[in-house]
Amino acid sequence: MKDYYIQRIRNYMNSDDYISAYMECTYLLMLLPVDQETTDICKFIINRFDEAYKDVTPSSATDFMAVAIVKMNTEEYAPALEALQSAIALDPKQHYSYKLRAYHHLMSYKIELAIQDMNNAIQIIEKGEYFDDLANMYCMLGDFDLGLKNHLKAVELAPENPRLWYNAGVLYSELQDGKEALRMFEEAVRLWPEYEDALENRNYLLNNFDFT
């Protein structure tokens, strides 16, 4: 699974598509946050991205979104938000800008606004990752029914992504539904046999509960 993302990142870099490379890095880091090779590659990509856009005078929606990413990486959150507002004003269909603004809202604990922006992104394009983000936001509000609904929509749209199955399994575990949690973890492991967190959770359930 790691090789799949790394190859996609390299392909984007070879075509000078820094924004897509950056997006893939964020997904890879969520999947493998403690993997040294992943960390090194993503640090390199983020540095290249910053170099490419730090001195850009933005004129297009894509430029403003790129500037926002650079500002968020350097924790300049107010200018980042301004850039995202400009990106969305120039191109209301730029779904990734809504996702970034949703994360900006989360950092300010404005969860309702974050949910609104994730829904805006989903109205433009239905992606498994976006429904997974939305599920996590609903869980932050304590709405586990909507959280579960969106986790299941995520795996429906992106069944090849083991992290989405794992996240659904975590919520099932929290809801004390061990059978469904096990099913989710088993699928995550089937997709990626070296997925340590999924293996650990699956084995815990198998060793501590009777599913016969």
C-alpha positions as CSV (number, residue, x, y, z in Angstrom):
1,M,0.0,0.0,0.0
2,K,2.9,2.4,0.8
3,D,4.5,1.7,-2.6
4,Y,1.2,2.6,-4.3
5,Y,1.1,6.0,-2.7
6,I,4.8,6.6,-3.2
7,Q,4.6,5.8,-6.9
8,R,1.7,8.2,-7.3
9,I,3.7,10.9,-5.5
10,R,6.7,10.4,-7.7
11,N,4.5,10.5,-10.8
12,Y,3.0,13.8,-9.8
13,M,6.4,15.2,-9.0
14,N,7.8,14.2,-12.3
15,S,5.0,16.2,-14.0
16,D,5.6,19.2,-11.7
17,D,2.1,18.7,-10.2
18,Y,3.1,19.7,-6.6
19,I,-0.5,20.2,-5.4
20,S,-1.5,16.6,-6.2
21,A,1.8,15.3,-4.8
22,Y,1.1,17.2,-1.6
23,M,-2.4,15.8,-1.4
24,E,-1.1,12.2,-1.7
25,C,1.5,13.0,1.0
26,T,-1.3,13.9,3.4
27,Y,-3.0,10.6,2.8
28,L,0.2,8.6,3.1
29,L,1.1,10.4,6.4
30,M,-2.4,9.6,7.8
31,L,-1.8,5.9,6.9
32,L,1.8,5.6,8.1
33,P,2.5,8.4,10.6
34,V,5.5,6.7,12.2
35,D,7.1,5.2,9.1
36,Q,10.5,6.8,8.6
37,E,10.6,6.4,4.8
38,T,7.1,8.0,4.5
39,T,8.1,10.8,6.8
40,D,11.3,11.6,4.8
41,I,9.5,11.5,1.5
42,C,6.7,13.7,2.7
43,K,9.0,16.2,4.3
44,F,10.9,16.4,1.0
45,I,7.6,17.0,-1.0
46,I,6.3,19.6,1.5
47,N,9.6,21.5,1.3
48,R,9.5,21.4,-2.5
49,F,5.9,22.6,-2.4
50,D,6.8,25.4,-0.1
51,E,9.7,26.5,-2.4
52,A,7.5,26.4,-5.4
53,Y,4.7,28.6,-4.0
54,K,6.2,30.7,-1.2
55,D,6.9,33.7,-3.5
56,V,4.0,33.3,-5.8
57,T,1.7,36.2,-6.3
58,P,-1.6,34.4,-6.6
59,S,-4.0,35.1,-9.4
60,S,-5.9,31.9,-9.9
61,A,-7.9,29.7,-7.5
62,T,-5.2,27.1,-7.6
63,D,-2.6,29.6,-6.8
64,F,-4.5,30.9,-3.8
65,M,-5.1,27.3,-2.6
66,A,-1.4,26.6,-2.9
67,V,-0.5,29.7,-0.9
68,A,-3.0,28.7,1.7
69,I,-1.3,25.3,2.1
70,V,2.1,27.0,2.5
71,K,0.7,29.3,5.1
72,M,-0.9,26.4,7.0
73,N,2.4,24.6,6.9
74,T,4.1,27.6,8.6
75,E,1.2,28.0,11.0
76,E,0.2,31.3,9.5
77,Y,-3.5,30.5,9.9
78,A,-5.1,33.9,9.3
79,P,-3.4,34.5,6.0
80,A,-4.2,30.9,5.1
81,L,-7.9,31.4,5.7
82,E,-7.8,34.6,3.6
83,A,-6.2,32.7,0.7
84,L,-8.8,29.9,0.9
85,Q,-11.6,32.5,0.9
86,S,-10.1,33.9,-2.3
87,A,-9.7,30.5,-3.8
88,I,-13.3,29.6,-3.2
89,A,-14.5,33.0,-4.4
90,L,-12.6,32.5,-7.7
91,D,-13.7,28.9,-8.1
92,P,-16.6,27.7,-6.0
93,K,-16.1,24.1,-7.4
94,Q,-12.6,23.7,-6.0
95,H,-13.4,21.0,-3.5
96,Y,-10.0,20.7,-1.9
97,S,-10.2,24.3,-0.8
98,Y,-13.3,23.5,1.1
99,K,-11.6,20.5,2.7
100,L,-8.6,22.7,3.8
101,R,-11.0,25.3,5.2
102,A,-12.8,22.6,7.1
103,Y,-9.5,21.7,8.7
104,H,-8.8,25.3,9.5
105,H,-12.2,25.4,11.3
106,L,-11.3,22.3,13.2
107,M,-8.1,23.9,14.6
108,S,-10.4,26.6,16.0
109,Y,-12.8,23.9,17.4
110,K,-15.5,25.2,15.0
111,I,-16.8,21.8,14.2
112,E,-20.1,22.8,12.8
113,L,-18.4,25.0,10.3
114,A,-16.0,22.3,9.4
115,I,-18.9,19.9,8.8
116,Q,-20.5,22.5,6.5
117,D,-17.3,22.8,4.4
118,M,-16.9,19.1,4.2
119,N,-20.4,18.8,2.9
120,N,-19.6,21.6,0.4
121,A,-16.7,19.5,-0.9
122,I,-18.8,16.4,-1.1
123,Q,-21.5,18.1,-3.1
124,I,-18.8,18.8,-5.7
125,I,-17.2,15.4,-5.7
126,E,-18.0,12.3,-3.6
127,K,-14.7,10.9,-2.3
128,G,-14.2,8.2,0.3
129,E,-11.6,10.3,2.1
130,Y,-14.1,13.2,2.4
131,F,-16.8,11.0,3.9
132,D,-14.2,9.6,6.3
133,D,-13.3,13.2,7.3
134,L,-17.0,14.0,7.8
135,A,-17.5,10.9,9.9
136,N,-14.7,11.9,12.2
137,M,-16.2,15.4,12.6
138,Y,-19.6,14.0,13.5
139,C,-18.0,11.8,16.1
140,M,-16.3,14.8,17.6
141,L,-19.8,16.2,18.1
142,G,-20.9,12.9,19.7
143,D,-23.2,12.0,16.8
144,F,-22.0,8.4,16.3
145,D,-25.0,7.4,14.1
146,L,-24.0,10.0,11.5
147,G,-20.4,9.1,12.1
148,L,-21.0,5.5,11.3
149,K,-23.2,6.3,8.3
150,N,-20.4,8.4,6.8
151,H,-17.7,5.8,7.6
152,L,-19.7,3.2,5.7
153,K,-20.2,5.5,2.8
154,A,-16.4,6.1,2.8
155,V,-15.7,2.4,2.4
156,E,-18.4,2.0,-0.2
157,L,-16.8,4.7,-2.4
158,A,-13.2,3.7,-1.8
159,P,-13.2,0.0,-0.9
160,E,-9.5,-0.3,-1.9
161,N,-8.4,2.0,0.9
162,P,-7.5,0.0,4.1
163,R,-7.4,3.1,6.3
164,L,-11.1,3.7,5.7
165,W,-12.0,0.2,6.7
166,Y,-9.8,0.5,9.8
167,N,-11.5,3.8,10.9
168,A,-14.9,2.2,10.5
169,G,-13.7,-0.7,12.7
170,V,-12.5,1.7,15.4
171,L,-16.0,3.3,15.6
172,Y,-17.7,-0.1,15.7
173,S,-15.4,-1.1,18.6
174,E,-16.3,2.1,20.4
175,L,-20.0,1.2,19.9
176,Q,-19.3,-2.2,21.4
177,D,-20.1,-4.0,18.1
178,G,-17.2,-6.4,18.1
179,K,-18.5,-8.6,15.2
180,E,-18.7,-5.6,12.8
181,A,-15.5,-4.2,14.1
182,L,-13.7,-7.5,13.4
183,R,-15.2,-7.5,9.9
184,M,-13.8,-4.1,9.2
185,F,-10.3,-4.9,10.6
186,E,-10.2,-8.2,8.7
187,E,-10.9,-6.3,5.4
188,A,-8.2,-3.7,6.3
189,V,-5.7,-6.5,6.8
190,R,-6.7,-8.3,3.7
191,L,-6.0,-5.1,1.7
192,W,-2.8,-4.5,3.5
193,P,-1.4,-7.5,5.4
194,E,1.3,-5.3,7.1
195,Y,-1.2,-2.8,8.5
196,E,0.0,-2.9,12.2
197,D,-2.9,-1.0,13.8
198,A,-5.5,-3.1,12.0
199,L,-3.6,-6.3,12.9
200,E,-3.4,-5.3,16.6
201,N,-7.1,-4.5,16.8
202,R,-8.1,-7.6,15.0
203,N,-6.0,-9.8,17.1
204,Y,-7.2,-8.1,20.3
205,L,-10.8,-8.9,19.3
206,L,-10.0,-12.5,18.4
207,N,-8.1,-13.1,21.6
208,N,-10.6,-11.6,23.9
209,F,-14.0,-12.3,22.5
210,D,-15.9,-15.4,21.3
211,F,-17.3,-14.9,17.7
212,T,-18.4,-18.5,17.2
